[in-house]
Amino acid sequence: FGAFVNACDSNIDEVHIDIFLLRKITELYLEKRNLNDIVPSEWIQALVDKGTSRKKGQAGENKLMTILNRQGFIKVKNMKEFSSSKKCFARCSAKGDFSNKGIKNYFGVKIGKGTQNKKLDLIIKLDRSIYFLEAKHLNTGGGGQDKQIKELIDVIKNKPGGDYHFVAFLDGIHSNTLLNAPKLPKNSKTGKVSSQYKDIVKYLKSIGSNYWINTAGFRKLFN
């Protein structure tokens, strides 16, 4: 059951305190477990899903692009198409027009400085506004996850100016935990989350043109 909880994009701690979440996952478990003489096939899938954060990241990008498509944005392949469109987006790449070098040359925006040339995920255009987006998917906090939160915070620390905006997108159950930080009990486990929340609010307020969003926020921002 614990592996199945992970496959449902949650974790035991969340299920332990949320009776509604426990009920929904239990119903799915009873419906899908389909035991057989050898091993339940979904347990294998659960273990696979638990360790595929990279695939989850790619799935997250695909989900965002699907949302954009439904809202009238078109996917473009080069900067010429990007500049001539009013509602469009492009997937960032290691080389070409939407590489860090290409973005710097065209927009004058430096990406990857101090992060070993790490690239963003999407560039979105809505009329004159340009949005540089980094997307992550996290189920739990701590350890390597804290590093990924710091990377998102570094994104919204950028001061783009004009019609440029930096967007940090966080999906997964930890996004809810982070956004609800002021409501969490104050103890050693939640101290890091509260500190991250304060940094996020600080940079959003001081810069004023950047965004920290989840899926609902993404839909609202580009609707």
Beta strands, then each sheet from edge to edge (+ up, - down):
strand 1: 74-75
strand 2: 87-91
strand 3: 122-126
strand 4: 129-137
strand 5: 164-171
strand 6: 211-213
sheet 1: 1+ 2+ 3- 4+ 5+ 6+
end
